[in-house]
Amino acid sequence: MDNSPIKVLFIDDDEDDYILTRYWFSEFQVANCELEWVNNYEAARNAIARYQHDIYLVDYRLGPDSGLELLREAIVNGCCSPIILLTGQGDWEIDIEAMKAGAADYLEKSQLTAPLLERSIRYAIERKQTEQKIREQAALLDVATDAIFVCDLDKKILFWNKAAESLYSWKKEEAINKKTRVLWHEKHVSQVEKALNIMMKNGSWEGELHQKTKSGKEIIVESRWTLVHEFGNKAQSILIVNTDITQKKQLEAQFLRAQRLESIGTLASGIAHDLNNILAPILMTAQLLELQIHDERSRRLLQILIINAKRGATLVKQVLSFTRGMEGDSTILQLKHLIVEIQQIIRETFPKSIEFSTQISPNLWTVCGDATQLHQVLMNLCVNANDAMPNGGTLKILAENLLIDENYAKMHIDAKVGHHIVITVSDSGIGIQTEILDRIFEPFFTTKELGKGTGLGLSTVLGIIKSHGGFIDVVSVQGKGSQFKVYLPAQETAETIEEQEQGLPSGQGELILVVDDEPAIRDVTKTSLENHNYKAITASDGIEAIALYAEHQDKISLVLTDMLMPSMDGITTIRTLRKINPNVKIIAVSGLTSQDKVNTAYDMGIKAFLYKPYTASQLLQTISTVKNN
């Protein structure tokens, strides 16, 4: 207690009792009290209403009125100061009623002494101060953002704060005296038992727990347990502080998956580069032989070779799309046209047991992207959905507009604020196992039987969507199906109408310098050009190319150069050629070049870019376009 005096109001209709009480106050050894006196019910009610006293001494009999009724009225009206009831004769029933009404103490006048009165006043004040501190601490616990609760060793809840109500959706009245296993379902029961054993041994435990709320929502909490002695009437209890880290763990999982995909992508890019250099001469040589061979059987065999070479080239492009090493030809697109094409393919080729439907918003925005790649995304997702429904089911495609705000963007690592188009591909199939859900976008990862999947379908989808500035969300429940949501940035401009492809042009004897470190590619490109009325000379690297160009620059009308070569790379070769002749026409070629390098090449003055492996048609059309510009 501090040194300020305790203000006491004595309420009694007997002046002699007041004089005696005043004398006792003068005998107090510790308490420093100031005593005031009122002698009737009405005066006492008015005095109490002013809240100017620290404690009240109320006689049970106040003339015709009752001190017990005054006690009840004061507490109902919000009196927080302790009230001690004084009785003339010891009456056990009155004492019980006084305590039920909220009296801090009850004293019998005939037994009262100065020390007893002083002790009662001091204890009443100290108890009130302690209760106030407890209320303040409880209020602080309710303000805390962490779920804080106390349970006994049988896991029965004894205390439950506001944040716990918010996290688990169980009200305090519902939670108190219930066991924790009723309030939430622990995913790993053995981990909880192990945590309890560690806490009993060490006095504390920390770790992550997977739980479910009242509504069935799965959450992850960072849990801290502390063994507490003497909480309430329990000898030992457990103080638990749980922090919801569900969103944090989801973002961490997305970040780790992105890192894993990036590292795997680096490996895949190297493989793709080598495959490009193998497939390019195979494809072009087969096309050249097709023009020279007229035997029907041989032509059929060549067609098989060409078709499979193109399939191999498509597979490589999938890897390159995944690694973002290749960008498509972007135009403004209306996705509803792609969905209509997919719809026709599905209805013609998918089993009749698959019930297919589409829903497209009437005012769907446009996107900027490559039509072929986005077609591939939708086709991959639909084929996977078909495979997930071997006994039939429902396949739906939904396209709608969505404005992503800052709140949504904060909850998804790949999301950006702005207008988007959302394409949802959902099925009622077998679903995806929870333990492999975060691996489905890894290249070469597949759950299909040997020979029925390359494991590149979803990795290609992810690579294409990322290259378009979008992202993907997946929700899947085993036995109930899967839902893939593809988010693409929307555009404000109208769609681009593609021009019809022109016929293959031939040359007029122009000389073309072909630069590539792969002999097979040099030879087949040279042959293709010569078969279409061009002349060609070849160089195996940038140094040789510069020497040949310096010697024949007056005759060379165009240079076709690879970007990845030993000794001198494509960028350096282009820069050097333009120093020799600023007007030189250059077509850059590569199977593994990022968009940044492509942009750099264009900034240096190249006229076009060809991606390996290219067909004779693509080669001749590109050369014709560059020549005429």
C-alpha positions as CSV (number, residue, x, y, z in Angstrom):
1,M,0.0,0.0,0.0
2,D,1.2,3.6,-0.7
3,N,1.4,6.4,1.8
4,S,-1.8,8.2,0.6
5,P,-4.6,8.0,3.1
6,I,-7.4,5.5,2.7
7,K,-10.7,7.3,2.4
8,V,-13.3,5.4,4.4
9,L,-17.1,6.2,4.6
10,F,-18.8,4.9,7.7
11,I,-22.5,4.3,7.2
12,D,-24.4,3.8,10.5
13,D,-27.4,5.5,12.2
14,D,-25.9,5.2,15.7
15,E,-23.5,8.1,16.6
16,D,-22.0,6.2,19.5
17,D,-20.8,3.5,17.0
18,Y,-19.3,6.3,14.9
19,I,-17.4,7.7,17.9
20,L,-16.1,4.2,18.8
21,T,-15.1,3.5,15.2
22,R,-13.3,6.9,15.1
23,Y,-11.4,5.9,18.2
24,W,-10.4,2.6,16.7
25,F,-9.1,4.3,13.6
26,S,-6.7,6.4,15.8
27,E,-5.3,3.1,17.2
28,F,-4.4,1.7,13.7
29,Q,-0.7,0.7,13.5
30,V,-0.3,0.6,9.7
31,A,-3.2,1.8,7.8
32,N,-3.5,5.6,7.3
33,C,-7.2,6.2,7.0
34,E,-9.5,9.3,6.7
35,L,-13.0,8.6,8.2
36,E,-16.3,10.2,7.1
37,W,-19.7,9.4,8.5
38,V,-23.3,9.4,7.2
39,N,-26.2,8.3,9.3
40,N,-29.0,7.3,6.8
41,Y,-29.7,5.3,3.6
42,E,-30.3,8.2,1.3
43,A,-27.2,10.1,2.3
44,A,-25.2,7.0,1.9
45,R,-26.6,6.3,-1.6
46,N,-25.7,9.8,-2.7
47,A,-22.2,9.6,-1.2
48,I,-21.5,6.2,-2.8
49,A,-22.6,7.5,-6.2
50,R,-19.9,10.1,-6.2
51,Y,-17.2,7.3,-6.0
52,Q,-14.9,9.4,-3.7
53,H,-14.1,6.7,-1.2
54,D,-11.7,3.7,-1.2
55,I,-13.8,1.5,1.1
56,Y,-17.3,1.5,2.8
57,L,-18.2,0.3,6.3
58,V,-22.0,-0.4,6.2
59,D,-24.1,-1.3,9.2
60,Y,-26.7,-4.0,8.5
61,R,-29.5,-1.9,10.1
62,L,-30.0,1.7,9.0
63,G,-33.1,2.6,10.9
64,P,-36.0,1.3,8.8
65,D,-33.7,0.4,5.9
66,S,-31.2,-2.5,5.3
67,G,-27.5,-2.1,4.8
68,L,-27.6,-5.3,2.8
69,E,-30.0,-3.7,0.3
70,L,-27.7,-0.7,0.1
71,L,-24.8,-3.1,-0.6
72,R,-26.7,-4.8,-3.4
73,E,-27.8,-1.4,-4.9
74,A,-24.3,0.0,-4.8
75,I,-22.8,-2.9,-6.6
76,V,-25.5,-2.9,-9.3
77,N,-24.9,0.8,-9.9
78,G,-21.2,0.1,-10.6
79,C,-19.5,0.6,-7.2
80,C,-16.0,-1.0,-7.4
81,S,-14.7,-0.1,-4.0
82,P,-14.9,-2.8,-1.4
83,I,-17.8,-2.8,1.0
84,I,-17.6,-4.4,4.5
85,L,-20.9,-5.2,6.2
86,L,-21.2,-4.7,10.0
87,T,-23.7,-6.8,12.0
88,G,-24.9,-6.3,15.6
89,Q,-25.2,-10.0,16.3
90,G,-23.5,-12.9,14.5
91,D,-26.0,-14.3,12.0
92,W,-24.7,-16.9,9.7
93,E,-27.4,-16.5,7.1
94,I,-26.9,-12.7,6.9
95,D,-23.2,-13.3,6.5
96,I,-23.8,-15.7,3.6
97,E,-26.2,-13.3,1.9
98,A,-23.6,-10.5,2.3
99,M,-20.9,-12.5,0.6
100,K,-23.3,-13.6,-2.2
101,A,-24.2,-9.9,-2.7
102,G,-20.5,-9.0,-3.1
103,A,-19.3,-7.9,0.3
104,A,-15.6,-7.8,0.8
105,D,-16.0,-8.9,4.4
106,Y,-18.5,-9.1,7.2
107,L,-17.7,-8.2,10.9
108,E,-19.7,-8.7,14.1
109,K,-19.7,-5.4,16.1
110,S,-19.6,-7.2,19.5
111,Q,-16.3,-8.9,18.6
112,L,-14.8,-5.9,16.8
113,T,-11.4,-4.5,17.9
114,A,-9.1,-1.9,16.3
115,P,-6.6,-4.5,15.0
116,L,-9.4,-6.7,13.6
117,L,-10.9,-3.7,11.8
118,E,-7.6,-2.5,10.5
119,R,-6.7,-5.9,9.2
120,S,-10.1,-6.3,7.5
121,I,-9.8,-2.9,5.8
122,R,-6.2,-3.6,4.6
123,Y,-7.0,-7.0,3.3
124,A,-10.1,-5.7,1.4
125,I,-8.1,-3.0,-0.2
126,E,-5.3,-5.4,-1.2
127,R,-7.7,-7.9,-2.6
128,K,-9.4,-5.3,-4.7
129,Q,-6.0,-4.1,-6.1
130,T,-5.0,-7.7,-6.9
131,E,-8.3,-8.3,-8.7
132,Q,-7.8,-5.1,-10.7
133,K,-4.3,-6.3,-11.7
134,I,-5.7,-9.6,-12.8
135,R,-8.4,-7.9,-14.8
136,E,-5.8,-5.7,-16.5
137,Q,-3.6,-8.7,-17.3
138,A,-6.6,-10.6,-18.7
139,A,-7.4,-7.5,-20.8
140,L,-3.9,-7.5,-22.2
141,L,-4.1,-11.2,-23.0
142,D,-7.3,-10.4,-24.9
143,V,-5.6,-7.7,-26.9
144,A,-2.8,-10.1,-27.9
145,T,-2.9,-11.3,-31.5
146,D,-1.6,-14.8,-30.5
147,A,-4.1,-17.4,-29.3
148,I,-3.3,-17.8,-25.5
149,F,-5.0,-20.4,-23.4
150,V,-4.4,-22.6,-20.3
151,C,-5.3,-26.3,-19.9
152,D,-4.7,-28.8,-17.2
153,L,-2.7,-31.9,-17.6
154,D,-5.8,-33.7,-18.8
155,K,-5.9,-31.1,-21.6
156,K,-9.1,-29.5,-20.3
157,I,-9.3,-25.7,-21.1
158,L,-9.2,-23.4,-18.1
159,F,-8.5,-20.0,-19.8
160,W,-9.2,-18.9,-23.4
161,N,-8.4,-15.4,-24.8
162,K,-10.1,-13.4,-27.6
163,A,-7.4,-14.3,-30.2
164,A,-8.1,-18.0,-29.5
165,E,-11.7,-17.4,-30.2
166,S,-10.8,-15.7,-33.5
167,L,-8.3,-18.4,-34.6
168,Y,-10.4,-21.5,-33.7
169,S,-13.9,-20.0,-34.0
170,W,-14.8,-21.4,-30.5
171,K,-16.3,-18.9,-28.1
172,K,-14.9,-18.7,-24.6
173,E,-18.1,-20.2,-23.2
174,E,-17.8,-23.1,-25.6
175,A,-14.1,-23.7,-24.9
176,I,-13.9,-23.6,-21.1
177,N,-13.9,-27.1,-19.5
178,K,-13.7,-28.8,-22.9
179,K,-10.7,-30.9,-23.9
180,T,-8.4,-29.8,-26.6
181,R,-9.1,-32.8,-28.8
182,V,-12.7,-31.7,-29.0
183,L,-11.8,-28.1,-30.0
184,W,-9.4,-29.1,-32.8
185,H,-8.1,-32.2,-34.5
186,E,-4.3,-32.6,-34.3
187,K,-2.9,-34.1,-37.5
188,H,0.0,-35.8,-35.8
189,V,-1.2,-37.1,-32.4
190,S,2.1,-38.7,-31.7
191,Q,3.9,-35.4,-32.0
192,V,1.5,-33.9,-29.4
193,E,2.2,-36.7,-26.9
194,K,6.0,-36.3,-27.5
195,A,5.7,-32.5,-26.9
196,L,3.8,-33.2,-23.6
197,N,6.6,-35.5,-22.4
198,I,9.3,-33.0,-23.3
199,M,7.4,-30.2,-21.5
200,M,7.0,-32.3,-18.4
201,K,10.7,-33.0,-18.4
202,N,12.1,-29.6,-19.4
203,G,9.3,-27.3,-18.3
204,S,8.7,-26.0,-21.9
205,W,8.3,-27.1,-25.5
206,E,8.2,-25.3,-28.9
207,G,7.2,-26.6,-32.3
208,E,4.7,-26.5,-35.2
209,L,1.3,-28.2,-35.0
210,H,-1.2,-28.9,-37.8
211,Q,-4.7,-28.4,-36.5
212,K,-8.3,-27.9,-37.7
213,T,-10.7,-25.1,-36.6
214,K,-14.4,-25.4,-35.6
215,S,-15.3,-24.9,-39.3
216,G,-12.9,-27.6,-40.5
217,K,-10.3,-25.1,-41.8
218,E,-6.7,-26.6,-41.7
219,I,-4.2,-24.3,-40.0
220,I,-0.5,-24.5,-39.0
221,V,0.5,-22.9,-35.7
222,E,3.8,-22.2,-34.1
223,S,3.1,-23.5,-30.6
224,R,4.9,-22.6,-27.3
225,W,4.1,-24.6,-24.2
226,T,5.1,-23.7,-20.6
227,L,4.4,-25.7,-17.4
228,V,2.6,-23.4,-14.9
229,H,2.3,-24.2,-11.2
230,E,-0.8,-23.3,-9.2
231,F,-3.2,-21.8,-11.9
232,G,-6.6,-21.5,-10.3
233,N,-7.2,-24.5,-8.2
234,K,-4.9,-26.7,-10.3
235,A,-1.4,-27.7,-9.0
236,Q,0.0,-27.9,-12.5
237,S,-1.3,-26.5,-15.8
238,I,0.0,-25.8,-19.3
239,L,0.2,-22.3,-20.7
240,I,0.0,-22.5,-24.5
241,V,0.7,-19.6,-26.9
242,N,-0.2,-20.4,-30.6
243,T,0.7,-18.2,-33.5
244,D,-1.1,-18.8,-36.8
245,I,1.6,-19.3,-39.5
246,T,-0.6,-20.9,-42.1
247,Q,-0.1,-18.1,-44.7
248,K,3.6,-17.8,-43.9
249,K,4.1,-21.6,-44.6
250,Q,2.1,-21.4,-47.8
251,L,4.3,-18.5,-49.1
252,E,7.4,-20.4,-48.0
253,A,6.3,-23.5,-49.9
254,Q,5.7,-21.4,-53.0
255,F,9.1,-19.8,-52.7
256,L,10.9,-23.2,-52.1
257,R,9.0,-24.7,-55.1
258,A,10.1,-21.7,-57.2
259,Q,13.7,-22.2,-56.2
260,R,13.5,-26.0,-56.9
261,L,12.0,-25.4,-60.3
262,E,14.6,-22.8,-61.1
263,S,17.5,-25.2,-60.4
264,I,15.9,-28.1,-62.3
265,G,15.2,-25.7,-65.1
266,T,18.9,-24.8,-65.5
267,L,19.7,-28.5,-66.0
268,A,16.7,-28.9,-68.4
269,S,17.9,-25.9,-70.4
270,G,21.3,-27.5,-71.1
271,I,19.7,-30.7,-72.2
272,A,17.3,-28.8,-74.5
273,H,20.3,-27.0,-76.1
274,D,22.0,-30.2,-77.1
275,L,18.7,-31.7,-78.3
276,N,18.1,-28.7,-80.6
277,N,21.4,-29.1,-82.3
278,I,20.6,-32.8,-82.9
279,L,17.0,-32.4,-84.1
280,A,17.6,-29.4,-86.4
281,P,19.7,-31.3,-89.0
282,I,17.5,-34.4,-88.8
283,L,14.4,-32.4,-89.5
284,M,15.9,-30.3,-92.4
285,T,17.6,-33.3,-94.0
286,A,14.4,-35.3,-94.0
287,Q,12.6,-32.4,-95.6
288,L,15.3,-32.2,-98.3
289,L,15.2,-35.9,-99.0
290,E,11.4,-35.7,-99.3
291,L,11.8,-33.4,-102.3
292,Q,14.3,-35.7,-104.0
293,I,12.8,-39.2,-103.3
294,H,9.8,-40.3,-105.3
295,D,9.5,-43.9,-104.2
296,E,6.2,-44.1,-102.3
297,R,7.4,-46.4,-99.5
298,S,10.5,-44.3,-98.9
299,R,8.3,-41.1,-98.8
300,R,6.1,-42.7,-96.2
301,L,9.2,-43.6,-94.1
302,L,10.4,-40.0,-94.4
303,Q,7.1,-38.7,-93.3
304,I,7.4,-40.9,-90.1
305,L,10.9,-39.4,-89.6
306,I,9.7,-35.8,-90.1
307,I,6.6,-36.2,-87.8
308,N,8.7,-37.7,-85.0
309,A,11.4,-35.2,-85.4
310,K,8.8,-32.4,-85.1
311,R,7.5,-34.2,-82.0
312,G,10.9,-34.1,-80.5
313,A,11.3,-30.5,-81.4
314,T,7.9,-29.8,-79.7
315,L,9.2,-31.6,-76.6
316,V,12.3,-29.4,-76.6
317,K,10.1,-26.3,-76.9
318,Q,8.2,-27.4,-73.9
319,V,11.4,-27.6,-71.9
320,L,12.4,-24.2,-73.2
321,S,9.0,-22.7,-72.3
322,F,9.4,-24.1,-68.8
323,T,12.8,-22.6,-68.3
324,R,11.6,-19.3,-69.8
325,G,14.4,-19.5,-72.4
326,M,12.0,-19.0,-75.3
327,E,9.3,-16.4,-75.7
328,G,6.5,-16.9,-78.2
329,D,5.1,-14.5,-80.7
330,S,2.9,-12.3,-78.5
331,T,-0.3,-10.7,-79.9
332,I,-3.5,-9.4,-78.3
333,L,-5.8,-12.4,-78.0
334,Q,-9.4,-13.0,-77.1
335,L,-9.2,-16.3,-75.1
336,K,-12.8,-17.3,-75.8
337,H,-11.7,-18.3,-79.4
338,L,-9.1,-20.7,-77.9
339,I,-11.7,-22.1,-75.6
340,V,-14.0,-22.7,-78.5
341,E,-11.2,-24.6,-80.4
342,I,-10.5,-26.7,-77.3
343,Q,-14.2,-27.4,-77.0
344,Q,-14.3,-28.8,-80.6
345,I,-11.3,-31.0,-80.0
346,I,-12.7,-32.4,-76.7
347,R,-16.1,-33.2,-78.2
348,E,-14.5,-35.0,-81.1
349,T,-11.8,-36.9,-79.4
350,F,-12.6,-37.3,-75.7
351,P,-14.8,-40.3,-74.5
352,K,-18.5,-39.8,-74.5
353,S,-18.5,-40.5,-70.7
354,I,-16.9,-37.1,-70.2
355,E,-19.5,-34.4,-69.7
356,F,-18.0,-31.2,-71.0
357,S,-19.2,-27.6,-70.5
358,T,-17.8,-24.1,-70.8
359,Q,-18.8,-20.8,-69.2
360,I,-17.3,-17.6,-70.6
361,S,-18.0,-14.1,-69.3
362,P,-19.7,-12.0,-72.1
363,N,-17.3,-9.1,-71.6
364,L,-14.1,-11.1,-71.2
365,W,-11.0,-8.9,-71.4
366,T,-8.1,-9.7,-73.8
367,V,-4.6,-10.9,-73.0
368,C,-1.2,-10.4,-74.6
369,G,0.3,-13.8,-75.4
370,D,1.2,-16.5,-77.8
371,A,-1.9,-18.3,-79.1
372,T,-0.1,-21.6,-79.7
373,Q,1.4,-21.7,-76.2
374,L,-1.9,-20.8,-74.5
375,H,-3.7,-23.4,-76.6
376,Q,-1.1,-25.9,-75.3
377,V,-1.8,-24.8,-71.7
378,L,-5.5,-25.4,-72.0
379,M,-5.0,-28.7,-73.9
380,N,-2.6,-30.0,-71.3
381,L,-4.9,-29.3,-68.5
382,C,-7.9,-30.8,-70.3
383,V,-6.0,-34.0,-71.2
384,N,-4.9,-34.4,-67.6
385,A,-8.5,-33.9,-66.5
386,N,-9.5,-36.6,-68.9
387,D,-6.9,-39.0,-67.6
388,A,-8.1,-38.3,-64.1
389,M,-11.6,-39.6,-65.0
390,P,-11.1,-43.1,-66.5
391,N,-14.8,-44.0,-65.7
392,G,-16.2,-40.7,-66.9
393,G,-17.1,-37.5,-65.1
394,T,-17.5,-33.7,-65.5
395,L,-15.0,-31.4,-67.1
396,K,-15.6,-27.6,-67.0
397,I,-13.8,-24.5,-68.3
398,L,-14.7,-21.2,-66.8
399,A,-13.3,-17.9,-68.1
400,E,-13.9,-14.6,-66.1
401,N,-12.5,-11.2,-65.3
402,L,-10.8,-10.5,-62.0
403,L,-9.3,-7.4,-60.4
404,I,-6.5,-8.5,-58.0
405,D,-6.1,-6.0,-55.1
406,E,-3.2,-5.5,-52.7
407,N,-4.7,-7.8,-50.1
408,Y,-4.8,-10.7,-52.6
409,A,-1.3,-10.0,-53.9
410,K,0.1,-10.1,-50.4
411,M,-1.4,-13.6,-49.9
412,H,0.2,-15.1,-53.1
413,I,3.9,-14.8,-53.9
414,D,3.4,-14.6,-57.7
415,A,0.3,-12.3,-57.8
416,K,0.5,-8.7,-58.9
417,V,-2.1,-6.0,-58.5
418,G,-4.2,-5.3,-61.6
419,H,-6.8,-6.7,-64.0
420,H,-6.5,-10.4,-64.8
421,I,-8.4,-13.1,-66.7
422,V,-9.0,-16.3,-64.7
423,I,-9.4,-19.6,-66.6
424,T,-10.6,-22.4,-64.4
425,V,-10.3,-26.0,-65.5
426,S,-12.1,-28.3,-63.1
427,D,-12.8,-32.0,-63.1
428,S,-14.6,-34.5,-60.9
429,G,-11.8,-37.1,-61.2
430,I,-9.6,-39.0,-58.7
431,G,-7.9,-35.9,-57.4
432,I,-4.2,-35.4,-56.5
433,Q,-2.6,-36.8,-53.4
434,T,-1.8,-34.1,-50.8
435,E,1.8,-35.3,-50.4
436,I,2.7,-34.8,-54.1
437,L,0.6,-31.7,-54.7
438,D,3.6,-29.4,-54.4
439,R,5.6,-31.5,-56.9
440,I,3.2,-31.7,-59.8
441,F,4.8,-28.8,-61.7
442,E,8.3,-30.3,-61.5
443,P,9.6,-31.4,-65.0
444,F,9.8,-35.1,-65.6
445,F,7.6,-35.8,-62.5
446,T,4.6,-37.9,-63.4
447,T,2.2,-40.3,-61.6
448,K,1.2,-41.9,-64.9
449,E,2.3,-45.4,-66.0
450,L,5.6,-45.8,-67.9
451,G,5.0,-44.7,-71.5
452,K,1.9,-42.7,-70.8
453,G,3.4,-39.4,-69.7
454,T,6.6,-37.5,-70.1
455,G,6.2,-35.5,-66.9
456,L,6.5,-32.3,-68.9
457,G,2.9,-31.3,-69.3
458,L,2.3,-29.3,-66.1
459,S,5.9,-28.0,-66.0
460,T,5.3,-26.6,-69.5
461,V,2.0,-25.1,-68.4
462,L,3.8,-23.4,-65.5
463,G,6.6,-22.1,-67.7
464,I,4.2,-20.7,-70.3
465,I,2.0,-19.0,-67.8
466,K,5.0,-17.5,-66.0
467,S,6.4,-16.2,-69.3
468,H,3.1,-14.5,-69.8
469,G,3.3,-12.8,-66.5
470,G,0.7,-15.0,-64.8
471,F,0.5,-17.7,-62.2
472,I,-1.5,-20.8,-61.3
473,D,-3.4,-22.0,-58.2
474,V,-4.4,-25.6,-57.7
475,V,-7.0,-27.1,-55.4
476,S,-7.5,-30.9,-55.3
477,V,-9.4,-33.3,-53.0
478,Q,-8.8,-37.0,-53.4
479,G,-11.8,-38.7,-54.8
480,K,-13.6,-35.4,-55.6
481,G,-11.5,-33.9,-58.4
482,S,-9.1,-31.1,-59.1
483,Q,-9.3,-27.4,-60.0
484,F,-6.6,-25.5,-61.9
485,K,-6.9,-21.7,-61.9
486,V,-4.8,-19.9,-64.5
487,Y,-4.4,-16.2,-64.0
488,L,-3.2,-14.0,-66.9
489,P,-2.7,-10.2,-67.0
490,A,-5.5,-8.6,-68.9
491,Q,-5.1,-5.9,-71.7
492,E,-7.2,-2.9,-72.6
493,T,-6.6,-3.1,-76.4
494,A,-8.6,-5.1,-78.9
495,E,-7.4,-8.5,-80.2
496,T,-4.9,-8.8,-83.1
497,I,-6.2,-10.5,-86.2
498,E,-3.5,-12.8,-87.6
499,E,-2.6,-12.6,-91.2
500,Q,-2.7,-15.6,-93.4
501,E,0.7,-17.4,-94.0
502,Q,2.2,-16.6,-97.3
503,G,3.7,-19.2,-99.7
504,L,7.4,-20.2,-99.6
505,P,9.6,-17.9,-101.6
506,S,12.8,-18.8,-103.4
507,G,16.0,-16.8,-103.8
508,Q,17.6,-15.1,-106.8
509,G,21.1,-16.3,-106.4
510,E,21.9,-14.2,-103.3
511,L,24.9,-15.3,-101.2
512,I,24.2,-16.1,-97.5
513,L,26.8,-16.6,-94.8
514,V,25.8,-19.5,-92.4
515,V,27.5,-19.4,-89.0
516,D,27.1,-22.4,-86.6
517,D,29.4,-24.5,-84.6
518,E,27.4,-27.7,-85.4
519,P,28.6,-29.2,-88.7
520,A,25.3,-31.0,-89.4
521,I,23.3,-27.8,-89.0
522,R,25.7,-25.9,-91.2
523,D,25.5,-28.5,-94.0
524,V,21.8,-29.0,-94.0
525,T,21.1,-25.3,-93.9
526,K,23.5,-24.7,-96.8
527,T,21.8,-27.5,-98.8
528,S,18.3,-26.1,-98.0
529,L,19.3,-22.7,-99.2
530,E,20.9,-24.0,-102.4
531,N,17.8,-26.1,-103.2
532,H,15.8,-22.8,-103.2
533,N,18.0,-20.8,-105.5
534,Y,20.4,-19.3,-102.9
535,K,24.2,-19.5,-102.6
536,A,25.7,-20.2,-99.2
537,I,29.1,-20.3,-97.5
538,T,29.6,-21.5,-93.9
539,A,31.7,-20.7,-90.9
540,S,32.2,-22.8,-87.7
541,D,32.5,-19.9,-85.3
542,G,32.4,-16.1,-85.0
543,I,36.1,-15.7,-85.8
544,E,35.9,-17.6,-89.0
545,A,32.6,-15.7,-89.9
546,I,34.3,-12.3,-89.5
547,A,37.2,-13.4,-91.7
548,L,34.8,-14.6,-94.4
549,Y,32.6,-11.6,-94.2
550,A,35.6,-9.2,-94.4
551,E,36.7,-11.1,-97.6
552,H,33.3,-11.4,-99.3
553,Q,31.2,-8.5,-97.8
554,D,30.4,-7.1,-101.2
555,K,28.8,-10.4,-102.3
556,I,27.2,-11.5,-99.0
557,S,23.6,-10.2,-98.8
558,L,22.7,-11.7,-95.4
559,V,24.3,-13.4,-92.4
560,L,22.6,-16.3,-90.5
561,T,24.4,-16.7,-87.1
562,D,24.0,-18.9,-84.1
563,M,24.0,-17.1,-80.7
564,L,25.8,-19.8,-78.7
565,M,29.2,-20.7,-80.1
566,P,32.7,-21.3,-78.7
567,S,35.6,-18.8,-79.2
568,M,33.3,-16.0,-80.0
569,D,29.6,-15.9,-79.1
570,G,26.8,-14.5,-81.3
571,I,26.5,-11.1,-79.6
572,T,30.2,-10.4,-80.1
573,T,30.0,-11.7,-83.7
574,I,27.0,-9.4,-84.5
575,R,28.7,-6.4,-82.9
576,T,31.9,-7.0,-84.9
577,L,30.1,-7.5,-88.2
578,R,28.2,-4.3,-87.7
579,K,31.5,-2.5,-87.1
580,I,32.7,-3.8,-90.5
581,N,29.3,-2.9,-92.2
582,P,26.7,-1.0,-90.2
583,N,24.1,-2.0,-92.8
584,V,24.7,-5.7,-92.7
585,K,21.5,-7.8,-92.6
586,I,21.7,-10.4,-89.8
587,I,19.3,-13.2,-88.7
588,A,20.2,-14.5,-85.2
589,V,19.5,-18.2,-84.5
590,S,19.3,-20.1,-81.2
591,G,17.5,-22.8,-79.3
592,L,18.4,-21.5,-75.9
593,T,18.3,-17.8,-75.5
594,S,16.5,-15.6,-72.9
595,Q,14.3,-12.8,-74.0
596,D,16.8,-10.3,-72.6
597,K,19.5,-11.6,-75.0
598,V,17.0,-11.6,-77.9
599,N,16.2,-8.0,-77.1
600,T,19.9,-7.2,-76.8
601,A,20.4,-8.7,-80.3
602,Y,17.6,-6.6,-81.7
603,D,19.0,-3.5,-80.1
604,M,22.3,-4.2,-81.9
605,G,20.6,-4.3,-85.2
606,I,19.6,-7.8,-86.1
607,K,16.6,-8.1,-88.5
608,A,15.0,-11.3,-87.2
609,F,15.3,-14.2,-84.8
610,L,14.9,-17.9,-85.5
611,Y,14.4,-20.5,-82.8
612,K,16.0,-23.9,-83.3
613,P,15.0,-26.4,-84.6
614,Y,13.5,-24.5,-87.5
615,T,12.0,-26.0,-90.7
616,A,13.0,-25.1,-94.2
617,S,9.7,-23.2,-94.5
618,Q,10.5,-21.0,-91.4
619,L,14.1,-20.4,-92.7
620,L,13.1,-19.4,-96.2
621,Q,10.1,-17.2,-95.0
622,T,12.3,-15.4,-92.5
623,I,15.1,-14.7,-95.1
624,S,12.5,-13.4,-97.6
625,T,11.0,-11.0,-95.0
626,V,14.5,-9.7,-94.1
627,K,15.5,-9.3,-97.7
628,N,12.5,-7.2,-98.6
629,N,12.7,-4.9,-95.7
